[in-house]
Amino acid sequence: MTPNSPSAPSRRAFLASTAVAAVTVAGGAPLLTACGGGQNRKKDGATSGKDAAKLLPAFAARTVAAPDIPSKNGSAAGFTTAVATGALKASVAVKAGKGGTIRIMAPLWGSPPKSDNPYYRAMDEAIGVRTVWQNQDGNTYDEKLGAVLASSDIPDVVVVPAWNLTGKIPSAVNAKFADLGPYLSGDRVRAYPNLAAVPTDAWQRSIFGGALRGIPMPASYVVNIAPFYRQDVFEKRGYRPPRSAAEFLAWAKEATSARAKVWACDDLKWTAFTMFGVLPGSDKALWWDLQGDALVNRVETEEYLEALEWTRSLYAAGVVHPDAKAAQGDGGNRFTSGQVLVYNQDLSHWYSKSAEQAAQNPDFLMGAFDIVGHDGSPPTLYATQPANIWAFVSAKAPEAVVKDVLAVADFCAAPYGTKERMLTDYGVEGVHYTVRKGVPVKTDTGHLQVTGAFDYLGDPAPYIAHPDRADITRLQVEWQQRMGAFTKKTAFYGLTVTEPNRWANLADDFEQLEDDVVRGRKKIGDVRQAVAEWKRAGGDELRDWYRKLLDESGPAA
């Protein structure tokens, strides 16, 4: 059976994005999607749990194949074995599409396949629709997205990652995309049984402007950025994984040899934030949490400054690759070539890099450090959001188009062990993949055409499956399970929060400031000054706004 698509270029890019996800709408009234039963929500502030519950699809679990590694501590489920083609089951009883055409705009990293390729046409035939893909460069997708949403010609479906919800885009989401509640809320979702099996917290992240507008791509809430290391080199040279920030710096100085063109690491800012217990940076709502009775933003914490200072010390010691300091080139390529021994990236790189190097370098062995506290103590890790990318349907789309879109989404949300999942992830046997020793293996055509598209329109509960590399599947899931044991949810976990426009760009400069500080272009004192300016410019008012939201809704977890 097919793996889910976490190693596809598109999935890697959006999960590993350093961009900050922010949601803003016009006006000053907060709009909140509650994370669980009992939370409050109001259209003029926060909405009660009962009101939110009216919008959510009724959950109905759907398991076709039992996972070899069940989900634990928030991890994805793991499948280490393939399901024989003849044993695949159908999860969609009838061809649900009615033959209409839908235009879809989505980000794509890499070269887009031809519009009329066999993979797209096979999916269309199986679902009963005609899809027209308007793939856009993922690196500049925010620019294209803003321009399209400002126009009168909006495609039938628009895919929006959370980190692109900035500026005027959130208000456009509320104004220009359809309310899917009449089709999916409550028991209505039973018409789409695969969508009914999507976890509720992912749907709760999909309420925008008081309506269920997004079709979510569910994700594990365990931190997804792993510090990878060249395990083969470590074993050959007798290195052991460092168990604290100080140990890492001492090892890094020993391992670096500029003359031999080997540096200990690439930029490790992301790992530093997790080692030092900094609040997540992927969603502005997660920047806030309670410390005692006080609501504190991540940029105000000592942990934030300490993480930047430690990362700065790596650069100052000369153990970071020069190209990383110049922010050029690809850290993953430096890692596989042996120029750096440690880099941090999305967990999916464990499979993609291992598979890439299998033929080129048989001795290549990739591991991932367990995240530890900076002083060697158990780490404090924070949950990420349960969904960070959505497909939205144009508000102008007629009912027939909406139903065709939902037919596509339900097909693509098929679970592991189904014919629909196999087609979505691998394409057509003999064209896009062959079966070798019971395991599907993509052909060159498969690699070109089946690159992550339809999974944007629907996805099942999170799972990892690489039947060709069962060892990597186990490593990925068990790493999530170990890290999940140290993961806690912040006060705003699982909440889709829209901030007033007057504060929309308040923290936009912090990411660039972080990069300047760790590279030695600015100092920690500059961060303290920026925080003071942020507070004066509206940070303290924003705190009061979030505090009111929290008082009305209660903490999410």
Secondary structure as GFF3:
##gff-version 3
##sequence-region A 1 557
A	DSSP	alpha_helix	9	16	.	.	.	ID=ss1
A	DSSP	beta_strand	24	25	.	.	.	ID=ss2
A	DSSP	beta_strand	31	33	.	.	.	ID=ss3
A	DSSP	alpha_helix	49	55	.	.	.	ID=ss4
A	DSSP	beta_strand	77	79	.	.	.	ID=ss5
A	DSSP	three_ten_helix	85	87	.	.	.	ID=ss6
A	DSSP	beta_strand	101	108	.	.	.	ID=ss7
A	DSSP	alpha_helix	118	127	.	.	.	ID=ss8
A	DSSP	beta_strand	130	137	.	.	.	ID=ss9
A	DSSP	three_ten_helix	138	140	.	.	.	ID=ss10
A	DSSP	alpha_helix	141	149	.	.	.	ID=ss11
A	DSSP	beta_strand	157	161	.	.	.	ID=ss12
A	DSSP	three_ten_helix	162	164	.	.	.	ID=ss13
A	DSSP	alpha_helix	169	176	.	.	.	ID=ss14
A	DSSP	alpha_helix	181	184	.	.	.	ID=ss15
A	DSSP	three_ten_helix	187	191	.	.	.	ID=ss16
A	DSSP	alpha_helix	193	196	.	.	.	ID=ss17
A	DSSP	alpha_helix	200	204	.	.	.	ID=ss18
A	DSSP	beta_strand	207	208	.	.	.	ID=ss19
A	DSSP	beta_strand	211	212	.	.	.	ID=ss20
A	DSSP	beta_strand	214	218	.	.	.	ID=ss21
A	DSSP	beta_strand	225	230	.	.	.	ID=ss22
A	DSSP	alpha_helix	231	237	.	.	.	ID=ss23
A	DSSP	alpha_helix	245	255	.	.	.	ID=ss24
A	DSSP	beta_strand	263	265	.	.	.	ID=ss25
A	DSSP	alpha_helix	269	275	.	.	.	ID=ss26
A	DSSP	three_ten_helix	284	287	.	.	.	ID=ss27
A	DSSP	beta_strand	288	291	.	.	.	ID=ss28
A	DSSP	beta_strand	294	297	.	.	.	ID=ss29
A	DSSP	three_ten_helix	298	300	.	.	.	ID=ss30
A	DSSP	alpha_helix	302	316	.	.	.	ID=ss31
A	DSSP	alpha_helix	322	325	.	.	.	ID=ss32
A	DSSP	alpha_helix	331	336	.	.	.	ID=ss33
A	DSSP	beta_strand	340	346	.	.	.	ID=ss34
A	DSSP	alpha_helix	349	360	.	.	.	ID=ss35
A	DSSP	beta_strand	366	368	.	.	.	ID=ss36
A	DSSP	beta_strand	381	382	.	.	.	ID=ss37
A	DSSP	beta_strand	387	393	.	.	.	ID=ss38
A	DSSP	alpha_helix	399	412	.	.	.	ID=ss39
A	DSSP	alpha_helix	419	426	.	.	.	ID=ss40
A	DSSP	beta_strand	433	436	.	.	.	ID=ss41
A	DSSP	beta_strand	439	442	.	.	.	ID=ss42
A	DSSP	alpha_helix	444	449	.	.	.	ID=ss43
A	DSSP	three_ten_helix	454	456	.	.	.	ID=ss44
A	DSSP	beta_strand	463	465	.	.	.	ID=ss45
A	DSSP	alpha_helix	470	484	.	.	.	ID=ss46
A	DSSP	beta_strand	487	488	.	.	.	ID=ss47
A	DSSP	beta_strand	496	500	.	.	.	ID=ss48
A	DSSP	three_ten_helix	501	503	.	.	.	ID=ss49
A	DSSP	alpha_helix	510	518	.	.	.	ID=ss50
A	DSSP	alpha_helix	524	534	.	.	.	ID=ss51
A	DSSP	pi_helix	535	539	.	.	.	ID=ss52
A	DSSP	alpha_helix	540	553	.	.	.	ID=ss53
###
